[in-house]
Structures are given as C-alpha cells and as structure tokens.
Amino acid sequence: MRLDKFLCETLGASRKEATRIIKSGTVTVDGVKTKVTSVKVTDDSTVEWDGRELKFHGPRYIMLFKPDGYVCSHEDSTHPSALSLLDEVNLEKLHFAGRLDVDTTGLVLITDDGQWSHKITSPKRKCAKTYRVWLADPIGADYAEKLEAGIQLKSEKDLTMPAVMEIVDEEEHELLLTIHEGKYHQVKRMFAALGNKVEGLHRAQIGGLGLDYSLEPGEYRYLTEEEVEAVFGE
C-alpha cells in the first residue's frame, strides 16, 4: 500500500491532507523520515507520525474511567466530551455503549462496533449495571424490598425492573445497586421516588466486566478479547 493511502486509512484523512502531512517531513517509515507519498508500506512496516505509531484498527473496544464534569456525547455547549480524554484517531467514529450523567463517575465503554454496543444497551438484553451510590439520608429498612419489587418513576408507565441493593456502609449511606435497564437518570429517580437524594454516583460494573482500578480518573485502555465477551456474562 502507498504511504498516502495508509495515512488516509489510519488517520481518516483525505488524500490531499495525507500528502500535506507527508510533505511536512513528520512521517517516518521503519525509522526513516520520508516526504515521498508513493513509498510502499507493508504489514511489517512501522509508520510513525510526529513520533506516534499508526496502525490499522479493527473494531475498537475501550474502557474509560470517566471523571466528574464530562459528558457522554460528541458535543455539548457547557461540558467537555469524555471522548476528548482519548488520544485516538478517528474519534468521530467512536460512540458510547451506555452513557453516564455529567456528575457520575466510573466505567464507560466506548466502541465503533454498533452491534456490540446495541447488545449492551438494548432493554431486551437486560445487561446488568452496578453502581456505587451515596445517599443524602439514611438507607431505609424497606429499600431493598421496594427496589426488588420495582419502583414507579414519575412520568413512566411501568415499574422499573427488579433491582438488587447491597448496603456497603450504613453510616455513610453508601450502597451498591444493580439494575438491568437504563432509563434517563434512573438511579437518581429511583431513590427520589423513595424520598431520598443521590449525592454521589459511580458505575463500577457492566455485565461481567468491572472497572479496572489501576486506571486513574480520565485514563483508559483497550479491552482484551476476553473482556469484550465478559460484558455479557454475569
């Protein structure tokens, strides 16, 4: 493959843009700087642009530790997109496999595989999501029973699906909640319906995949093949 075509494929650049990049002298092939657009690139070649290695990507599956203050959308007039935390090419091709509110932290999955993300977000698949929740007021003795039975949310026709609650720290009003759907502001609305208020919310797990806490808030990594499938396990 010609070098200019390789840049088009890996950077999502036009042929004109690829030519300009190569002519700028910022591209090396196997450690040798070149300004020749027709240089041949093979599967064994190492191509770098400004010191960054470029590679073809298959489907991308990314785990992000989302910090507070970022939105799970491509554009927002008030807050930065969580995609801005990724040092990746072709960001416009990526999307969120389930969103978090701007003030919610934790596990976010990002991909360019639409079928994979649909399996995670489709209500029919009932993919479990576990949240760490901090409440303003004490945890009610009847919360677990009511959450298991389903909560009637304002402006919703049906009860929420059965949810599982586990108390973590009663004094700190901290608990784990596992739900199997993803209605708008669902966890906050569920506890509001119980007469309480969520003061802190953190997603710890999606399906069988937990957040990698070796990551700091704002950091990310690619999923392993096993983790890509583990999302659908319990």
Summary of the structure (lengths in Angstrom):
residues: 234
radius of gyration: 22.2
end to end distance: 43.5
largest distance: 71.9
contacts: 669
relative contact order: 0.15
helix: 24%
strand: 27%
